Amino acid sequence: MRPTRASLRRLIRNPASWYVAVLTAMWPVLRLLPPEQVSALREWASTNLDNLRPWPSGHPVESLAVSVFVPQSTLWVWPLFALSVFAVVSVLGARRAVAALALAHVAATGLTEGLVWWRIEHGSLPAAEAHVLDTGPSYVVVAALAVAIGRARPVWSRAVWLVLLAVAAPDLLSGIGDGEVSAVGHVLAFTAGLAVAGAHRLGLRPVAHRAVLGAPPVTAGGARR
């Protein structure tokens, strides 16, 4: 009984569990809420130029934080793909996993919305693009998949994450040739994930490994591949 309780405590403390649980809960919530409330939530959480303006005109921190929990489509897919966050936590530890994925999300959003601003200013996009809906966990998930593909243990599990990413790639990269914002953001998020995996490979030590997983820290230069 004790090992079961210990495993349950570790699972509850793992931030990946909470992320997958919230995304799973959002599936029925977004289905059951009235359409006008769903639209209002997505508009408020959207990480577009309008919402990312400094306070009081916008609410940048709130939209960045909430948007990763509010998918726009294929609601059932995202909890499945978000399982890759478990691999990231096992590699980096809880705190560094959360920090790395949050940074990937913020960086991909900031760079893509900066591109939108630049294109609006130079007339290649209409001003209405500053208000377009842009929510979802895809930047976080793509970054997590990149880390999992490069560093997940056991090694065979990396092939699973690679197959999942390959299946999703056509949708994730749709419109990349035309500079579609989300497609560019997915490339940036994947690049950020690869950078994290590379840093771990070169010696980034895991944080809170013992607390979350019940295992002693392992340096990247050791058995991990």
C-alpha positions in Angstrom: 0.0 0.0 0.0 2.8 2.4 0.9 4.4 2.3 -2.6 1.0 2.9 -4.2 0.5 6.0 -2.0 4.0 7.2 -2.6 3.4 6.9 -6.4 0.1 8.7 -6.1 1.8 11.5 -4.2 4.5 11.8 -6.8 1.9 11.9 -9.5 -0.1 14.6 -7.8 3.1 16.7 -7.3 4.0 16.4 -11.0 3.0 19.5 -12.9 2.5 17.4 -16.0 -0.4 15.6 -14.3 -2.2 19.0 -13.6 -1.6 20.2 -17.2 -3.0 17.0 -18.7 -5.9 17.0 -16.2 -6.9 20.6 -17.0 -6.7 20.0 -20.8 -8.9 16.9 -20.4 -11.4 18.9 -18.3 -11.5 21.6 -20.9 -12.9 19.2 -23.5 -16.3 18.8 -21.9 -16.3 22.3 -20.5 -15.9 23.9 -23.9 -18.5 21.6 -25.3 -21.1 22.3 -22.6 -20.7 26.1 -22.2 -22.9 28.3 -24.3 -21.2 29.3 -27.6 -21.2 33.0 -26.6 -19.3 32.2 -23.4 -16.8 30.0 -25.2 -16.2 32.8 -27.7 -15.8 35.4 -24.9 -13.3 33.1 -23.1 -11.2 32.6 -26.3 -11.3 36.3 -27.1 -10.1 37.2 -23.6 -7.4 34.5 -23.5 -6.2 35.1 -27.1 -2.5 36.0 -27.3 -3.0 38.6 -30.0 -1.6 42.1 -30.3 -4.7 43.6 -28.8 -4.5 41.5 -25.6 -0.7 41.6 -25.3 -0.7 45.4 -25.0 0.6 46.7 -21.6 -2.0 47.3 -18.9 -4.5 48.8 -18.7 -5.2 48.6 -22.4 -4.4 44.9 -22.5 -3.8 41.9 -20.2 -0.6 40.2 -21.4 0.2 38.0 -18.5 -3.3 36.7 -18.1 -3.7 35.9 -21.8 -0.3 34.2 -21.9 -1.2 32.1 -18.9 -4.7 31.1 -19.8 -4.3 30.6 -23.5 -2.3 27.4 -23.1 -5.4 25.7 -21.5 -7.9 26.8 -24.1 -7.8 24.8 -27.4 -9.6 26.1 -30.4 -10.1 22.7 -32.2 -9.6 18.9 -31.9 -10.1 19.2 -28.1 -9.6 15.5 -27.5 -6.1 15.4 -29.1 -4.4 17.9 -26.8 -4.4 15.8 -23.6 -2.8 13.0 -25.5 0.0 15.1 -26.9 0.4 16.8 -23.6 1.6 13.5 -22.1 4.9 14.5 -23.6 5.2 17.0 -20.7 5.8 13.9 -18.4 8.9 13.2 -20.4 10.1 16.7 -20.0 9.6 16.6 -16.2 11.5 13.3 -16.0 14.4 14.8 -17.9 14.6 18.3 -16.4 12.8 18.1 -13.1 9.6 19.9 -12.3 10.8 23.5 -11.9 13.0 23.5 -15.0 10.4 21.7 -17.1 7.8 24.4 -16.2 10.2 27.2 -16.8 11.5 25.8 -20.1 8.0 25.2 -21.6 6.7 28.5 -20.3 9.7 30.3 -21.9 9.1 28.4 -25.2 5.5 29.5 -25.2 6.3 33.1 -24.3 9.1 33.3 -26.9 7.2 31.8 -29.7 4.2 34.0 -29.0 6.3 37.2 -28.7 8.2 36.6 -31.9 5.2 35.7 -33.9 3.1 38.6 -32.7 6.1 40.8 -33.3 6.1 39.6 -36.8 2.4 40.4 -37.1 3.0 43.9 -35.8 5.8 44.5 -38.3 3.7 43.2 -41.2 0.7 45.4 -40.2 3.0 48.4 -39.9 4.4 47.7 -43.4 1.0 47.0 -45.0 1.4 43.3 -45.7 -1.4 42.4 -43.2 -4.7 44.1 -42.5 -5.0 45.9 -39.1 -7.7 43.3 -38.2 -5.0 40.7 -37.6 -4.2 42.4 -34.3 -7.5 41.1 -33.0 -7.4 37.5 -34.4 -8.1 34.6 -32.1 -4.9 32.8 -31.0 -5.3 30.4 -28.2 -4.2 26.8 -27.5 -1.5 24.6 -26.0 0.3 23.9 -29.3 3.4 25.9 -28.6 3.9 24.2 -25.2 3.1 20.8 -26.6 5.4 21.2 -29.6 8.3 22.3 -27.4 7.6 19.4 -25.1 7.6 16.9 -28.0 11.0 18.3 -29.1 12.5 17.7 -25.7 10.9 14.3 -25.5 12.2 13.3 -29.0 15.7 14.3 -28.0 16.0 13.2 -24.4 13.1 11.0 -23.2 13.9 7.8 -21.4 13.6 4.9 -22.2 15.2 5.6 -25.6 12.5 3.7 -27.5 9.8 6.1 -26.2 11.5 8.8 -28.3 10.1 7.1 -31.4 6.6 7.3 -30.0 6.9 11.1 -29.6 8.4 11.4 -33.0 5.5 9.5 -34.6 3.0 11.7 -32.8 4.7 14.9 -34.0 4.9 13.6 -37.5 1.2 12.8 -37.5 0.4 16.4 -36.3 3.0 18.1 -38.5 0.8 18.7 -41.6 -1.7 20.6 -39.5 0.9 22.4 -37.3 2.7 23.6 -40.4 -0.3 24.5 -42.5 0.3 27.8 -44.2 4.0 28.0 -43.4 4.8 29.0 -46.9 2.6 32.1 -46.6 4.0 33.0 -43.2 0.9 31.9 -41.3 1.4 33.0 -37.7 0.7 29.8 -35.8 2.8 27.7 -38.3 5.8 30.0 -37.7 5.2 29.8 -34.0 5.3 26.0 -34.1 8.6 26.1 -35.8 9.9 28.5 -33.2 8.5 26.3 -30.3 10.1 23.2 -31.8 13.4 25.0 -32.1 13.2 26.1 -28.5 12.5 22.5 -27.4 15.5 21.3 -29.3 17.6 24.0 -27.7 16.5 22.8 -24.2 17.3 19.2 -25.2 20.7 20.3 -26.5 21.4 22.2 -23.2 20.5 19.1 -21.2 22.7 17.0 -23.4 25.6 19.3 -22.7 25.2 19.2 -19.0 22.1 20.9 -17.7 21.3 19.3 -14.3 17.8 18.3 -13.4 16.0 20.2 -10.6 13.6 18.7 -8.1 14.1 15.3 -9.6 13.9 13.5 -6.3 10.8 15.4 -5.1 8.8 14.7 -8.2 9.9 11.3 -9.4 11.4 9.7 -6.3 14.8 9.2 -8.0 18.2 10.8 -7.5 19.4 13.4 -9.9 21.2 12.2 -13.0 23.6 14.4 -14.9 23.1 14.8 -18.6 26.6 13.6 -19.3 25.9 10.2 -17.8 23.7 7.4 -19.0 21.0 9.6 -20.4 20.9 9.8 -24.2 
